[in-house]
Structure formats: C-alpha cells, structure tokens
Amino acid sequence: MRAAVLRAWRAPLEVIDLPDPDPAPDGVVLRVLACGVCRSDWHAWTGADPDIDLPIVPGHEYCGEVVAVGPGVRRWRVGDRVIAPFILACGHCADCASGNQTICAGQIVPGFTAPGAFAEYVGVAHADANLTALPDTLPEPVAAALGCRVTTAWHALTGRAALRAGEWLAVIGGGGIGLSALILGRALGARVAVVDVVQDKLDFALGLGADAVVNAAHTDAAEALREITGGGADVAIEALGVEETAVTALKSLRKLGRMVQVGMPAGKHASMSIPMDRVYSGQLAIYGTRGMPSWRYPSLLSLLTSHGLDLNPLVARTIALSGAGAELAAFDRPAPPGVAVITDFGN
C-alpha cells in the first residue's frame, strides 16, 4: 500500500510502499476513503507528543470501507463503510463499561500509538466497540471530520459544557474544531461568537452563521467578547491549545461560566499560567476534553439529520497523499480557512 511516513521531526513526509496491514483478532482493516489533516497531526509532526515513536504513519481522522475482518469481530463485514473515532477504546475495562471510552487505559490512537490513516489502508483494533456505520448521505471527506473535529466539538459542547439554547458560546480559534463548534452550537440554539487573528477565517465563520466575530490581532478579544455578550459568554471553547487563547477563553466568561479546553496543549504550552483569580471570583468551571465516546455517535448523527446540517463547508481542500506534508507545515503559521482532507491515496 501507499503510505506517508514520518521518519524525523519536522521532516517532509516520505510517500512509500508498505505491506498491507493484517486485522487484529478483534479488529478490521479499512480501505481509507478520506483522511483529514489535523492540527493534532501537526503536534505529532513537530515531536510535541510524547507517545510517538518514529517512524510513524500519521493520520487519525478517517473513514473507510472494511476489506478484512478479524475472527473475533461480530458486527462488521467486508464491504461495510464506517467511521472510526480517533481513540480506539478496548471496550471491556471499567472505564469503557461506564461509558468513558476516551479515558480507556488500553486505548489505541492511530497516527500516534499505532500506524495511522495517511495510507491506502489502516488497521482498526477493537472494531465492535468503536466503529459506526457511515450514513449514505454523508460525503466521505465530511465523514472523515467526524473522527476527530466534529465529534470532539460535539462532546465538548454537550458531554462536558452542557450548552443550552439561548446561551452565548465563545469559540476561541476558527480552525476545524472551532468551525465545528460554531455549526453545532448554532444548531443547539446558542448564539456564537468566533475569535481568530486571521480575517479570512472570521469572514468564513460569518458565512457559516456566526453571530459575531472578533479579530484578536486588533483588539482585546476577551473584553470585546464581554461587550458583545452583555457581560460574558456562558461557554467558551478553547480550540488551539495555546496559553494566550486559554487565558482569553477564561477572561471572556460571565460568572458561573464554563470553559472547555479542546485544543491540545503540547510543547511549551503543556503547562500554562492562567488567571485563577478569575476562576475563583467568577466561580468558573474548567473542563478538559479529548475525543468522543463511540456510543455518542447516534446523538450527533441524529442532530445532523434532523437539522439538515450541511458540514460540507468545513472541507476547504481535498488533496493527494503527497500533499499531506505541506498541509502539516502550514500549521506553523495561521492556516487558511477550512479543513484539508486526503481523498487521493495513489499520488
């Protein structure tokens, strides 16, 4: 199979031929239909994630068609089209049994702790516990985003912050996570303000229905958000994993507000200095989140169907496998609007 391999931190990805994977006893092999290029992949590329041993095939945000099935798999057959969450939980530990698959101690994360989906084929362990059927109405490039960005935003809004209709949602960062939070937040009945430093991203967010946008390159974003929302947002989503934006998220909240740390803090941002006086005096709640338990897919898919949500605008570019490295390098600077998705695995 053709695969893009990372052999050294920040090095260009090498597109080479590798042996096709075999299914684990409880796993399947997918022919990858689409795979997103995510900021978390950039963290892997820079060497900021301690879980990665080189060489590695990156890619954790994918959908595919089952082409091989392990002997212990009961739910899936060759030819099934599926979505895979990026956290592959074991399905049988105490945390999984309680519905908390995202903290499973035995989890596998393609592209980080196992070969990923920047390849024609990818092995998916614990298939019965993790996979969800890909709806026929969902385009493959959009479905890939359901493996990470859309699902992570959904769990942050509904599983952690419990966003309610009529509340103000502040989204700090207008990338894939931020845009997903915008679309889903609007569908849940919230008013949404988006913060970024790239005006093109803010214009894009307005086109997707943002009630307000703030260019943090030109103003104090937290102060602007408090003015826009009449005292502060009820919920803030931090979508970058950077100290400056985490502080903005906290300072943008009204009293009793809730912040969700969605962006992956890595490297120099693994430890942050945040205004704990604000947390104390405002009686704020801070939640961490990472991914989404697979059992929550039906609620998300139901919302998409019932509201007729169009997620196609999330996908700004479809690229070949050979273009993945350039997309990773683009995260070194403010990236353009929308998400890049690999759909051509032969080039």
Stockholm file with secondary structure:
# STOCKHOLM 1.0

chainA/1-347         MRAAVLRAWRAPLEVIDLPDPDPAPDGVVLRVLACGVCRSDWHAWTGADPDIDLPIVPGHEYCGEVVAVGPGVRRWRVGDRVIAPFILACGHCADCASGNQTICAGQIVPGFTAPGAFAEYVGVAHADANLTALPDTLPEPVAAALGCRVTTAWHALTGRAALRAGEWLAVIGGGGIGLSALILGRALGARVAVVDVVQDKLDFALGLGADAVVNAAHTDAAEALREITGGGADVAIEALGVEETAVTALKSLRKLGRMVQVGMPAGKHASMSIPMDRVYSGQLAIYGTRGMPSWRYPSLLSLLTSHGLDLNPLVARTIALSGAGAELAAFDRPAPPGVAVITDFGN
#=GR chainA/1-347 SS CEEEEBCSTTCCCEEEECCCCCCCTTCEEEEEEEEEECHHHHHHHHTCCTTCCSSBCCCCCEEEEEEEECTTCCSCCTTCEEEECSSBCCSSSHHHHTTCGGGCTTCBCBTTTBCCSSBSEEEESSHHHHCEECCTTSCHHHHHHTTTHHHHHHIIIIIISCCCTTCEEEEECCSHHHHHHHHHHHHTTCEEEEEESCHHHHHHHHHTTCSEEEETTTSCHHHHHHHHTTSCEEEEEECSCCHHHHHHHHHTEEEEEEEEECSCCCGGGSSCCCCHHHHHHHTCEEEECCSCCGGGHHHHHHHHHHHTCCCGGGEEEEEEGGGHHHHHHHTTSCCCSSEEEEEECCC
#=GC SS_cons         CEEEEBCSTTCCCEEEECCCCCCCTTCEEEEEEEEEECHHHHHHHHTCCTTCCSSBCCCCCEEEEEEEECTTCCSCCTTCEEEECSSBCCSSSHHHHTTCGGGCTTCBCBTTTBCCSSBSEEEESSHHHHCEECCTTSCHHHHHHTTTHHHHHHIIIIIISCCCTTCEEEEECCSHHHHHHHHHHHHTTCEEEEEESCHHHHHHHHHTTCSEEEETTTSCHHHHHHHHTTSCEEEEEECSCCHHHHHHHHHTEEEEEEEEECSCCCGGGSSCCCCHHHHHHHTCEEEECCSCCGGGHHHHHHHHHHHTCCCGGGEEEEEEGGGHHHHHHHTTSCCCSSEEEEEECCC
//
